[in-house]
Amino acid sequence: MTALSLAHLTVLSLPPPEMIRLAARVGYSHVGLRLIAVTETSPGYPLMDDPAMLRETKAALRDTGIGVLDIEFVRITPETDVAALERVVAAGAELGARHLVTAPYDPDLARLADRFGGICDLAGRYGLSPVLEFFPWTVVPGLADAAKLLDAAGRENAGILVDALHFDRSASSLADLSRLPERWLPFLHLCDAPAARPDTTEMLLHQARAERLPPGEGGLDLPALVAHMPAGIPMVLEVPMTALSQEAGPEEVARRALAGAQRLLERYPAGESRNRQVG
């Protein structure tokens, strides 16, 4: 059975203990926790600096049986100090996380690959596997660019985080996806969006961070994307819907996202295209 995880961005107003209990009520098996804020106007929950909330989070995980798939969000910049991330990674390991999400924000690609490799080494000591998420507005705008960076980093525990929205909005192809080793693709960020692509970076950022759609309610070719991902990988529902959350509450957003994913995956199991290629 496919593990379905609730990304923190989908219900970002909720602190981790409350988010975990919501995920359990709705029917998710895992969550992803945002320990580091992405922007100055959006929250992060630095459990590594808050022992009381860390204890509450661990209690919620224990009480509900929910697992932590990933922690986020490390922006790799020219100023990134890899050693300073150890407290974040250690907190993730204490929570049982499997992956650490990173993002490319250093224009020096050689230095970026070196820093990412260092993060892989650090995370590996704690049993975590870093993934690099590509974004069309960054120095690693697409899947092929991310693959080059992983090649340059040369770490066995490295992966690429494919997000359905960013995959569609970038110069990424299913052919490139099918050529990647399966170990580089440990999970998928699943969401939907209108087929029409935003005209500006500002609109692209707003859609990505604030207003997506549940799987099946937009115009992205999700069946093809899911078919080209490895079979059996977790699906992470990253579906921020700020307007709906304000109107009906974050639980309604989480429910709609999950229901859309379940309908999609019942009709289109992951890995079908890869299985045909192997066969």
N, C-alpha and C positions, 0 to 999 in steps of 0.2 A: 504494500500500500504506500502510495506517495506521501511523504511527509510534507505538510503544509505549514509554513511558518509566517507569522505576522511581523512585518517590518515595522520598526518604531515610527518611521515617517508617516505611516498610515494613521497612527493614533498618537501623534507626537506630543499632544498636550498632557498625556498621562504619564506619571512617573512609573518606573519599572514594576513595583509591586502591583499597582493597580492595572497596568497593562497586562501583566501575566495572568491575573485572575480573569480579566476580560477575555483573553485569548482562550482560556480553558472553558469559559461559559459558552463561547461561540463555537468551538470545535476545532481549534488549531492544535497542532502537536508541538510546535516550537515557536520561539520568538527570536527576533534580532534586537539587540539593545544598543541605543545610541549613548555612549559614554562621553563622547566629545561632540560639542555643538558644531554644526556645519557653517552657520552664519551668525552674525551678531544679533539677529532678530529671531532666531529659532532656538529652542532649548536643547541642551544636552544634559545628561544625568551622570555626573562624574562619581560613580560609585567608589572609585579608588580613593576619593577624598572624603567620603561620607560613610563611615563605618556603620552608622545606624541604618541608613537606607540599604547598604549592602546586606546587612543581616535580614532586613525585611524582605529584600528581593530573594535571598536564598530560602527564606521561609515560604514565600509564595511559590517558588519552584518546587519545593519539597511537598507542599500541601496539594498542589494541583497536578504534579507529574509532568508539567511542561518542561521541555528542554530548551537550552539556549543554542541556537545554530551559529550565530555570529555576533560580534561586537563591532561597532563603528564609531567614529569615522576619521581616519587618519589622512589628513591632507599632506602629501609629500611636497614640501616647498624647499627653496634653497636654504632655509633656516632650520629645517627639521633636524632635531637631535635624536638619533635612534636610541641611544641609551636612556634618554628621558622618557621613552615610551614603555619602559619595563613595568612601571606600576599599572599602566593600562592593561598590558598583556597579562600580568599576574592576576589582576581582578577578573579578566575574562576567563582565565584558566580556573580560578576559584568558582566561577559560575558554571563551568562545564562547557564553555563555548568551543566550537570547532574551528571557526574562521575569524579572521580580522580583515575588515574591509578598508582598503586604502584607495587614494585617489591621486592622480598625477597633476601637480601644480608647480613643477620645476621645468623651466624651458631648456635647461641643459640636460639633454636626454641621457648622456653618459653618466652624469651625476645622479640623475633620477634612477637609472637602473642600478647603480651602486647602492644608493640608499634603500631602494626596495629590497635588494639582496640582503642588506644588513637587517632590515625588518624581518625578512624571512628567517634569518639566522636566530634573531632574538625570539621570535614567536615559536620557532621550532623547539627551543629549549623548554617551552611550556606546553608543547603539544598542539599548538595552533598552526593553521595554514593560512597565510595572507592571500587575499585576492586583490587584484588591481581592477578597479572599475573604470571603464573609459566613458568619456562624455564628449559630445561634439563641440563643446565650447572650450576644451582644454588642449594641452599640447599632445595628448594621446587621444585623438578624436574618434577613433574607430577600432574595430576588432583587429584588423591587420596590424595597426600601430601597437596595440597592446601585446600581440603575439611577438613582435620584434623586441619589445622591451623585456618580455619574459625570457626570450632566447638570450638576450644580453645579460640578464641577471643570473641565469643559469642555476636556479635553485629548485630542488626536487619538490619542495612543499609549496611552491608558488602556483597560483591559479588566476584565471580571469573571471571577473563577475560580469556576465551578460545581463543587461537590463533590457526588457522588451522595448521600452520607449527609446532609450539611447541607441539601441541597435537599429531601429527604424529611422531615427533622425540623423544617423551618421552614414558614412560611406562604408557600411559593413555588408557582407554578402553571406548568403547561406552556403555558398561554395567554400568560402574561407572557414566558416564555422565547422563544416563537415570534415575539414582537413586537420583540425586541431586534435591533439591527444585528449582522450576523455578525462584524464586526471587533471587537465587544466580547467575543466568545467564542472566544479563541484556542486553548484546550485544555480538557479535562474531567478532573477527578479521579474515577476509576472505582473502585468497590468495591461490596460488598453488605453486608447486615446483616439481622437478624431484622425481620420486619414490625412487630412490637410495639414501640412507642416507649417509651424509658425514662421513668420517672415523675419523676425528679429531675435537676437540672442536673449533680450529681455523677456520676450514672450515665451521663448523656449524654456528659460529658467523658471518662469512662473508656472508653466504647465507641469514641468518635471517636479517642482517642489510643492505645488499647492493644488493642482486640479488635474488629476488623471481620471480614468474610468475603470470600473471593474472589468475583468476579462469577459469578452463577448459583447460588450456594450459600445465598442468603438470600431475603428476601421483598420487596426493593425492586423497583419497576417500572422496571428498567433499560432494557428495550427501548423504552419510550415516551420516556424521557429521552434516550437516544442518538439516537432518530429526530428529536428536536426540536433537536438540536445541529447546527452546520454540518457538511456533509460534508467529509471529508478532514482534520479537525483531529487533532492528537495526542491519544492517550489515556494518561493518567498513572495508574499503578496505585499508589494509596495505600491499602494494605491491611495495617496493623499487626496482627499476630497474636502477641501476646507469649507466650502459653502454648505455641503450636506452635514458636515460635522457640527457646524454652528447651528444648523436648523434642527437636526435630529439626534445629535450626539455621536461620539466616536464609535460606540458599539454598533450603531447602524452601518457605519462605513465598513467596519471590520466584517460584519455579517454579509453585506453585499459583495465585498471583495471575495470572500470565501465561497459564497454560492456560485459566483461567476467562474471561479477556478475549478470548482468541482464539476460544473456542467461541461466546461471545456475539456478537462482531462478525461472525463467519461467517454467523450467522442473521439478525442485525439490523444492517445497515450504518447508519452515521451519516447523518443528513440526510434520511431518507426523508420525514418529515412536512414539512420545509421545502421539499423539492423539489416535493411535491404542491401546496403553497400557491403556489409560483412558477408551476408549470404550470397 
